[in-house]
Amino acid sequence: HLPPESAWGREFLVGAFACVLAGTALFTAAAHAERLRAEDDARRSRERFELAVSGSSGGLWEWDLVRDRVEFSPRFLGLLGMDARVLQHAGDVFRGLVHADDHRVFEAAVHDHLERGVPYDVDVRLRLASGEYRWFHARGVAQRDEDGRALRMSGSIADVHAQRTNEEELVRHAHA
């Protein structure tokens, strides 16, 4: 057993310390490279998503049920003639856009999806920035935790106003 003061002991400690430093540097470099790859993958995924959204005619929304916050895509806001500064993000904001005559159908569709897993797929009239109402088709799906509790709900709206008003006109003529 050589005391650390010996030349051999000092060389051993210096060598061991150098190995630890080299190993730490390699581990840090590998972790950094992995983080850069993950960031690049996330950026490319976000770019693909944004491209797909920009090519879509629908508007996207996401409702965080835990925090009761709603996020709207720029296309969603554009369909309603609004911008992000006008539309608040509290959960009841979307409910406030729904025409009074459609509240019951809207609430039942949300409840049935969240409580029973029935597909969220409903036509409702939404209030535009101008104050007028237009028909939109809304679809969505809940993301659930391992216990089945809904955490968030995401979906889209599509403008179906022309189709709905044409259908209503045909019904009126058929009964005239």
C-alpha positions as CSV (number, residue, x, y, z in Angstrom):
1,H,0.0,0.0,0.0
2,L,1.6,3.2,-1.2
3,P,0.9,6.5,0.5
4,P,-0.8,9.2,-1.8
5,E,2.3,11.3,-1.5
6,S,4.4,8.9,-3.5
7,A,5.0,9.5,-7.2
8,W,3.1,6.4,-8.2
9,G,0.1,7.5,-6.0
10,R,0.0,11.0,-7.5
11,E,0.2,9.6,-11.1
12,F,-2.6,7.1,-10.2
13,L,-4.8,9.8,-8.8
14,V,-4.1,12.2,-11.7
15,G,-4.9,9.3,-14.2
16,A,-8.1,8.3,-12.4
17,F,-9.2,12.0,-12.2
18,A,-8.5,12.3,-16.0
19,C,-10.5,9.2,-16.7
20,V,-13.4,10.6,-14.7
21,L,-13.2,13.9,-16.5
22,A,-13.0,12.2,-19.9
23,G,-16.0,10.0,-19.1
24,T,-18.0,13.0,-17.8
25,A,-17.2,14.9,-21.0
26,L,-18.2,12.0,-23.2
27,F,-21.4,11.6,-21.3
28,T,-22.2,15.3,-21.4
29,A,-21.4,15.4,-25.2
30,A,-23.7,12.4,-25.8
31,A,-26.5,13.9,-23.7
32,H,-26.1,17.2,-25.6
33,A,-26.2,15.5,-29.0
34,E,-29.3,13.6,-27.9
35,R,-31.0,16.8,-26.7
36,L,-30.2,18.5,-30.1
37,R,-31.6,15.5,-32.0
38,A,-34.8,15.6,-29.8
39,E,-35.1,19.4,-30.4
40,D,-34.6,19.0,-34.1
41,D,-37.2,16.2,-34.2
42,A,-39.7,18.3,-32.3
43,R,-39.1,21.3,-34.6
44,R,-39.6,19.2,-37.7
45,S,-42.8,17.6,-36.2
46,R,-44.1,21.1,-35.3
47,E,-43.3,22.3,-38.9
48,R,-45.2,19.3,-40.4
49,F,-48.2,19.9,-38.1
50,E,-48.2,23.7,-39.0
51,L,-48.1,22.9,-42.7
52,A,-50.9,20.4,-42.4
53,V,-53.0,22.9,-40.4
54,S,-52.3,25.7,-42.9
55,G,-53.5,23.4,-45.7
56,S,-56.7,22.6,-43.8
57,S,-60.0,24.5,-44.2
58,G,-60.9,23.8,-40.6
59,G,-60.0,25.6,-37.4
60,L,-58.4,23.7,-34.5
61,W,-59.1,24.0,-30.8
62,E,-57.7,22.4,-27.7
63,W,-59.4,22.5,-24.3
64,D,-57.3,21.8,-21.2
65,L,-60.0,20.4,-18.9
66,V,-57.8,20.5,-15.8
67,R,-57.0,24.2,-16.1
68,D,-60.2,25.1,-18.0
69,R,-58.2,26.9,-20.7
70,V,-58.9,26.8,-24.5
71,E,-56.4,27.5,-27.3
72,F,-57.5,28.3,-30.8
73,S,-55.6,28.0,-34.0
74,P,-55.3,31.2,-36.2
75,R,-57.6,29.4,-38.7
76,F,-60.2,28.9,-36.0
77,L,-60.1,32.6,-35.1
78,G,-60.2,33.6,-38.8
79,L,-63.3,31.5,-39.4
80,L,-65.0,33.6,-36.7
81,G,-63.5,36.8,-37.9
82,M,-61.6,37.2,-34.6
83,D,-58.0,37.5,-33.5
84,A,-56.3,36.2,-30.3
85,R,-56.5,39.6,-28.6
86,V,-60.3,39.6,-28.8
87,L,-61.0,36.0,-27.8
88,Q,-60.2,35.1,-24.2
89,H,-59.0,31.6,-23.4
90,A,-61.2,30.6,-20.4
91,G,-63.2,27.3,-21.0
92,D,-66.6,29.0,-21.0
93,V,-65.6,31.3,-23.8
94,F,-66.4,28.7,-26.4
95,R,-69.8,28.1,-24.7
96,G,-70.4,31.8,-25.0
97,L,-70.0,31.6,-28.8
98,V,-72.7,29.0,-29.2
99,H,-76.2,30.1,-30.3
100,A,-78.7,30.0,-27.4
101,D,-80.9,27.6,-29.3
102,D,-77.9,25.2,-29.7
103,H,-76.7,25.1,-26.1
104,R,-78.6,22.0,-25.1
105,V,-77.3,20.0,-28.1
106,F,-73.8,21.3,-27.6
107,E,-73.7,20.6,-23.9
108,A,-75.2,17.1,-24.4
109,A,-72.6,16.3,-27.0
110,V,-69.7,17.4,-24.8
111,H,-71.2,15.5,-21.8
112,D,-71.8,12.3,-23.7
113,H,-68.2,12.4,-25.1
114,L,-66.5,13.1,-21.8
115,E,-68.7,10.8,-19.6
116,R,-69.6,7.9,-22.0
117,G,-67.0,8.1,-24.8
118,V,-69.6,8.9,-27.5
119,P,-67.9,10.6,-30.4
120,Y,-68.0,14.4,-30.2
121,D,-69.5,15.3,-33.6
122,V,-72.1,18.1,-33.6
123,D,-73.4,21.0,-35.7
124,V,-73.8,24.3,-33.9
125,R,-74.2,28.0,-34.7
126,L,-71.3,30.1,-33.5
127,R,-71.3,33.8,-33.1
128,L,-68.8,35.7,-35.4
129,A,-67.0,38.9,-34.5
130,S,-69.6,40.7,-36.5
131,G,-72.4,39.4,-34.2
132,E,-74.0,37.2,-36.9
133,Y,-74.2,33.4,-36.5
134,R,-72.9,30.7,-38.9
135,W,-73.2,27.0,-38.8
136,F,-70.1,25.0,-38.0
137,H,-69.5,21.3,-37.7
138,A,-67.4,20.5,-34.6
139,R,-65.5,17.3,-33.9
140,G,-63.2,16.3,-31.1
141,V,-61.7,13.7,-29.0
142,A,-60.7,13.6,-25.3
143,Q,-57.2,12.5,-24.1
144,R,-57.6,10.5,-20.9
145,D,-55.3,9.5,-18.1
146,E,-54.7,5.9,-17.1
147,D,-57.9,6.0,-14.9
148,G,-60.0,7.1,-17.9
149,R,-60.5,10.6,-16.7
150,A,-60.5,13.2,-19.5
151,L,-57.6,15.6,-19.2
152,R,-58.0,17.6,-22.4
153,M,-60.1,17.6,-25.5
154,S,-58.9,18.6,-29.0
155,G,-60.8,19.0,-32.2
156,S,-61.8,21.1,-35.2
157,I,-64.6,23.2,-36.6
158,A,-65.5,23.4,-40.3
159,D,-67.8,26.0,-41.8
160,V,-71.0,24.2,-43.0
161,H,-73.2,27.3,-43.1
162,A,-74.0,27.1,-46.8
163,Q,-74.9,23.4,-46.6
164,R,-77.1,23.8,-43.5
165,T,-78.9,26.9,-44.9
166,N,-79.5,25.0,-48.2
167,E,-80.9,22.0,-46.4
168,E,-83.2,24.3,-44.3
169,E,-84.4,26.0,-47.5
170,L,-85.2,22.6,-49.1
171,V,-87.1,21.5,-46.1
172,R,-89.1,24.8,-46.1
173,H,-90.0,24.3,-49.8
174,A,-90.9,20.7,-49.3
175,H,-93.4,21.7,-46.6
176,A,-94.8,24.7,-48.5
